[in-house]
Amino acid sequence: MISGGEQDGSSVSDEEWERFQRESAEGVRDAPKEPSARARMVTWRLREEQGPPSGWREHRPPRRRKHWYVIGLLAALALIGVAVYPGPLKGWFGGDDPTDPTRATPAEPFRGSPAADWADGVAGLDLPEAAATGRMSKAQVARLLDRTRDFFVAANLDPDVLRGERPNSAIAYIDPRQDDMRTFLAKAFTKPGAKNDPTLLFSRFDPEKARLVGDVVKVRGTMTYEEAAGGGLEVHTDVTFVYPVTSADGNGQDVTRTIVRRDITVAWESATAQGAEPSVPPAPSTFSLRSFYEYATNAGCGTNTAYLDPDFGAHSDGGGEAVDPYDRSEPLDSSGGGNGECDTATRS
């Protein structure tokens, strides 16, 4: 029973009562604080997902609130230890924990990535149903769609090219009469630069620095087409490639992913433009490149070494926008990836 200042027969002194009121108004100094609105939003979003969070680059589990004083002291000591002895203590944190469900491993190089559910290799590039277009029959259109896909295979999935070889088979598809491309290809592999970087069109890694993990590249992409000038065929492709790689001079356990999205439009000449009868299926040996845009993450920014250059160390912020490399909801264009800044990927 409570009556006035008494509870179960014990009284509260005036000094204790004043201290209680003061702490109630000011708050207990060491009490846990309410997480920010952003922290609550992230927690809610992760809870809404099925299973563990997919592909967060630096996911850390929420800190328990029990034993606040002890955990706070241990956390402070751990941070000091990492600063002084980073090597031995590095494994205490989730990024190097082999049981971390978001961390790629040699056995599961796509673990924690949305690409784990994507198709393997060329199966991920969906071809549209062919139909007669302009001066071309259905069979002619189907043949050129197949050849466009073959170019993507030669440029982005050929094992020799991925190991750093020159993509001769892919180059053979490009019309040598196209002056700007002839200049591009003449400089790309010998004097690469911002405008003459072969990785704008071809996926290749320096074999002395990186090697692929396994023989699977995950792919998701679309292809559309329409009539081109002169009755030819214009084909537009938008494809994302996910490459699991490890350091060439490491033990093969440190697996990361390089993600490359390519938006390319090519134009094939019609049979009539080549001097053939419209009824004869054309077999043009080359196409003209109308446009090509590329956006890559964990591929090196501003290096222009003629290779995709993944980082196997700690990922630092690029200073530009925070981007999700798996987001294909917006089309690439001339403004994408060409702002001169290294964007920060939200996941790999």
matplotlib code that plots the C-alpha trace (Angstrom):
import matplotlib.pyplot as plt

x = [0.0, 1.3, 0.4, 2.1, 5.9, 5.7, 5.8, 5.6, 6.6, 9.9, 10.3, 12.2, 14.4, 14.1, 17.6, 16.8, 13.5, 15.2, 17.8, 15.1, 13.3, 16.5, 17.5, 14.0, 14.1, 17.7, 17.7, 20.1, 23.5, 24.6, 21.2, 21.0, 19.8, 17.0, 18.3, 18.0, 15.1, 17.4, 18.6, 15.0, 14.2, 17.1, 16.2, 12.7, 13.7, 16.1, 13.4, 11.0, 13.4, 13.2, 16.2, 19.5, 20.1, 21.3, 24.6, 25.2, 28.8, 29.4, 26.4, 26.9, 24.4, 22.6, 24.4, 22.7, 21.5, 22.0, 24.9, 25.3, 28.3, 30.3, 29.7, 30.5, 33.8, 34.7, 33.8, 36.1, 38.9, 38.4, 38.5, 41.8, 43.1, 42.3, 44.0, 47.2, 47.1, 44.9, 46.1, 45.3, 42.0, 40.7, 38.8, 36.6, 34.5, 31.9, 33.7, 36.2, 34.0, 33.6, 30.1, 28.9, 25.9, 26.7, 30.4, 31.4, 33.6, 35.5, 32.7, 29.9, 31.2, 27.7, 26.7, 24.9, 24.4, 21.1, 23.0, 22.9, 19.5, 20.5, 21.2, 24.7, 26.5, 24.8, 21.5, 21.1, 20.8, 17.2, 16.6, 13.3, 11.1, 12.1, 9.7, 10.1, 11.4, 12.0, 13.5, 14.5, 12.5, 11.9, 14.7, 17.2, 16.3, 16.7, 20.1, 21.3, 20.0, 22.0, 25.1, 24.7, 24.5, 27.6, 29.5, 28.5, 29.8, 33.1, 33.5, 32.4, 32.4, 35.2, 37.6, 40.7, 39.5, 38.6, 42.2, 43.5, 43.8, 43.1, 39.4, 40.1, 36.9, 34.8, 36.7, 36.0, 32.3, 33.0, 33.0, 36.6, 35.2, 33.9, 36.6, 36.0, 36.1, 39.2, 40.9, 39.6, 40.8, 44.2, 44.9, 42.9, 45.3, 48.6, 47.9, 44.7, 43.1, 39.8, 38.4, 40.3, 39.8, 39.1, 37.0, 34.4, 33.5, 35.4, 35.7, 39.2, 41.3, 45.1, 46.2, 49.0, 46.5, 43.2, 41.7, 38.2, 36.7, 35.1, 33.9, 30.5, 29.6, 26.1, 24.3, 21.0, 20.1, 17.6, 17.7, 15.3, 15.4, 13.9, 14.3, 17.5, 18.1, 18.3, 16.2, 18.8, 18.4, 19.3, 19.7, 19.9, 21.2, 21.4, 23.3, 24.8, 27.7, 28.8, 32.4, 33.6, 37.4, 40.2, 43.7, 46.2, 48.9, 46.7, 45.5, 42.2, 40.1, 39.5, 36.7, 35.1, 32.9, 33.2, 29.9, 29.7, 26.7, 26.8, 24.3, 25.2, 23.4, 24.6, 23.3, 23.4, 23.1, 20.3, 20.7, 19.8, 22.4, 25.0, 23.9, 22.2, 18.7, 16.2, 15.2, 18.7, 19.5, 22.2, 25.4, 27.0, 30.3, 30.3, 28.0, 28.4, 28.5, 25.9, 26.5, 28.0, 27.8, 29.5, 29.1, 31.3, 31.8, 34.9, 36.7, 39.1, 38.2, 40.4, 43.1, 42.8, 45.1, 43.2, 41.9, 39.1, 41.0, 39.1, 40.1, 40.7, 41.4, 39.1, 36.5, 36.6, 34.0, 34.5, 33.2, 30.4, 26.9, 25.9, 24.7, 23.3, 25.1, 22.3, 19.6, 18.5, 15.4, 16.9, 18.6, 22.2, 22.9, 25.7, 25.4, 25.8, 29.3, 30.9, 30.8, 34.5, 33.9, 34.2, 30.8, 30.3, 28.6, 26.1, 26.8, 29.0]
y = [0.0, 3.5, 6.4, 9.8, 9.3, 5.7, 2.3, -0.9, 1.0, 2.5, 6.2, 8.1, 10.9, 14.4, 14.1, 10.8, 12.3, 15.4, 13.2, 11.1, 14.1, 15.6, 12.4, 11.9, 15.4, 15.2, 11.5, 8.9, 9.7, 6.2, 4.9, 3.5, 6.0, 5.4, 4.6, 7.3, 7.4, 6.1, 3.2, 2.2, 2.3, 0.1, -2.4, -2.5, -3.0, -5.9, -7.5, -7.4, -9.4, -13.2, -14.6, -12.8, -9.5, -10.1, -8.7, -5.8, -4.9, -4.2, -5.6, -5.7, -7.3, -5.0, -4.7, -6.3, -4.0, -6.3, -5.6, -2.2, -1.1, -4.3, -4.4, -0.7, -1.2, -4.3, -2.6, 0.3, -2.0, -4.0, -0.8, 0.2, -3.3, -3.2, 0.2, -1.2, -4.8, -4.9, -8.3, -10.7, -9.0, -8.5, -11.8, -10.6, -8.6, -9.8, -8.9, -11.7, -14.3, -17.3, -17.9, -14.5, -15.2, -12.2, -13.0, -14.6, -17.8, -19.9, -22.6, -20.0, -17.0, -15.5, -15.9, -12.8, -11.4, -11.0, -12.5, -15.9, -16.3, -15.0, -17.3, -18.6, -17.0, -16.5, -18.0, -14.7, -12.6, -13.0, -12.8, -11.3, -13.2, -12.4, -10.9, -9.5, -5.9, -3.4, -5.3, -8.3, -11.5, -13.2, -15.7, -12.8, -10.9, -14.1, -14.7, -11.2, -11.3, -14.5, -12.9, -9.9, -12.3, -14.0, -10.7, -10.3, -13.8, -13.1, -9.7, -10.5, -14.3, -15.8, -17.4, -16.3, -12.7, -12.7, -13.8, -10.7, -11.9, -9.5, -10.0, -10.6, -12.6, -9.8, -7.1, -9.0, -8.1, -4.3, -2.6, -1.6, 1.2, 3.0, 5.6, 6.4, 2.8, 2.1, 4.9, 3.6, 0.0, 1.2, 2.9, 0.9, -2.0, -0.1, 3.4, 3.1, 6.3, 7.6, 7.7, 4.7, 2.1, -1.4, -2.2, 0.1, -2.7, -5.8, -7.5, -8.6, -8.9, -8.6, -12.2, -10.9, -9.3, -11.1, -14.4, -15.6, -17.9, -20.9, -20.9, -19.2, -15.6, -14.5, -12.5, -10.6, -8.6, -7.7, -7.2, -5.2, -4.3, -2.0, -1.1, 0.9, 3.4, 1.8, -1.2, -2.7, -3.8, -1.8, -3.9, -2.5, -4.5, -3.8, -6.5, -6.8, -9.2, -10.3, -11.7, -13.4, -12.8, -13.3, -12.0, -13.7, -13.7, -14.7, -17.9, -17.8, -17.3, -13.6, -13.4, -10.3, -9.4, -7.0, -5.9, -4.5, -3.2, -2.5, -0.6, -1.1, -0.3, -1.8, -1.5, -4.3, -3.5, -4.9, -7.5, -4.9, -2.5, -5.2, -5.8, -9.1, -10.1, -9.5, -13.2, -14.3, -14.4, -11.9, -12.8, -9.4, -9.9, -6.7, -4.2, -0.5, 0.6, 3.4, 3.9, 2.1, 3.0, 1.1, 1.3, -0.9, -1.2, -2.6, -2.4, 0.4, 4.1, 6.3, 3.7, 3.1, 0.1, -1.7, -4.2, -4.3, -3.7, -5.1, -4.1, -7.0, -4.8, -2.6, -0.8, 3.0, 5.4, 6.9, 10.3, 10.2, 8.9, 5.7, 3.3, -0.2, -2.0, -4.5, -1.9, -2.1, 0.0, 3.1, 3.0, 3.9, 6.9, 9.4, 10.8, 7.4, 6.6, 9.5, 12.2, 11.9, 10.7, 7.2, 6.3, 4.1, 0.7, -0.2, -3.9, -6.1]
z = [0.0, -0.9, 1.3, 1.0, 1.2, 2.6, 0.8, 2.8, 5.9, 4.5, 4.0, 1.3, 2.4, 1.0, -0.5, -2.3, -3.5, -4.9, -6.7, -8.2, -9.6, -11.0, -12.8, -14.1, -15.7, -17.0, -17.9, -16.7, -18.0, -19.1, -20.3, -23.8, -26.4, -28.9, -32.3, -35.0, -37.4, -40.1, -37.9, -37.3, -41.0, -41.9, -39.1, -40.3, -43.9, -43.0, -40.9, -43.9, -46.1, -46.1, -44.3, -43.8, -45.6, -49.1, -50.3, -47.9, -48.2, -44.6, -42.7, -38.9, -36.6, -34.1, -30.8, -27.8, -25.1, -22.1, -19.9, -21.4, -19.3, -19.9, -23.6, -24.0, -22.2, -24.3, -27.5, -26.7, -25.8, -29.1, -31.2, -29.5, -30.1, -33.8, -34.2, -32.5, -33.6, -36.7, -38.0, -35.1, -34.2, -37.7, -37.6, -34.7, -37.1, -39.5, -42.8, -42.3, -40.6, -42.9, -41.3, -42.4, -44.7, -46.8, -47.5, -50.8, -50.5, -53.0, -52.7, -52.9, -54.8, -55.3, -51.7, -50.3, -53.9, -55.8, -58.7, -57.0, -58.5, -62.0, -65.0, -65.8, -68.7, -72.0, -70.7, -68.8, -72.0, -73.2, -76.9, -78.1, -80.5, -84.0, -86.5, -90.0, -89.8, -92.5, -95.4, -93.4, -92.9, -89.6, -90.3, -91.1, -87.9, -85.8, -87.3, -86.5, -83.0, -82.5, -83.9, -81.6, -78.6, -79.9, -79.8, -76.1, -75.4, -77.2, -75.4, -71.9, -71.3, -73.3, -70.7, -72.6, -72.7, -69.0, -68.4, -70.1, -73.8, -76.6, -77.6, -81.3, -81.9, -80.5, -82.4, -85.7, -85.3, -85.5, -88.9, -89.7, -91.8, -88.7, -88.2, -84.6, -83.6, -85.6, -83.7, -80.4, -81.0, -82.3, -78.9, -76.4, -75.8, -76.2, -74.9, -72.8, -71.5, -70.3, -73.8, -75.1, -72.4, -73.7, -70.6, -72.0, -74.3, -73.2, -69.8, -69.0, -65.9, -65.4, -64.8, -62.6, -60.2, -60.4, -61.4, -61.6, -59.0, -60.7, -64.2, -63.8, -64.6, -63.6, -66.2, -66.5, -69.6, -72.2, -76.0, -78.2, -81.9, -84.5, -88.2, -88.9, -91.7, -95.1, -94.0, -91.7, -88.1, -85.0, -81.9, -78.3, -75.4, -71.7, -69.8, -66.3, -65.7, -62.2, -61.9, -58.7, -58.5, -56.1, -55.9, -58.2, -55.5, -52.5, -51.1, -53.0, -49.9, -50.3, -52.8, -54.1, -57.0, -60.0, -61.5, -65.0, -66.7, -70.5, -72.6, -76.3, -79.6, -82.9, -86.4, -89.0, -92.7, -94.7, -97.4, -100.0, -98.7, -99.2, -102.8, -102.1, -103.0, -100.2, -100.3, -99.5, -95.7, -95.1, -93.3, -92.7, -91.1, -89.1, -87.4, -86.7, -83.1, -82.6, -78.8, -75.8, -72.1, -69.3, -65.5, -63.3, -59.6, -57.8, -61.2, -60.5, -60.9, -63.0, -63.4, -67.2, -67.1, -69.9, -67.3, -64.8, -61.5, -58.4, -54.9, -52.5, -49.5, -47.5, -49.6, -49.2, -50.2, -53.7, -52.8, -55.4, -55.1, -53.2, -55.9, -56.0, -58.8, -59.1, -59.7, -63.4, -63.0, -64.7, -68.1, -68.6, -70.7, -71.3, -67.8, -66.1, -64.8, -66.5, -63.9, -63.1, -59.5, -58.0, -56.7, -53.6, -54.1, -51.4, -51.9, -54.1]

ax = plt.figure().add_subplot(projection="3d")
ax.plot(x, y, z, "-o")
ax.set_aspect("equal")
plt.show()
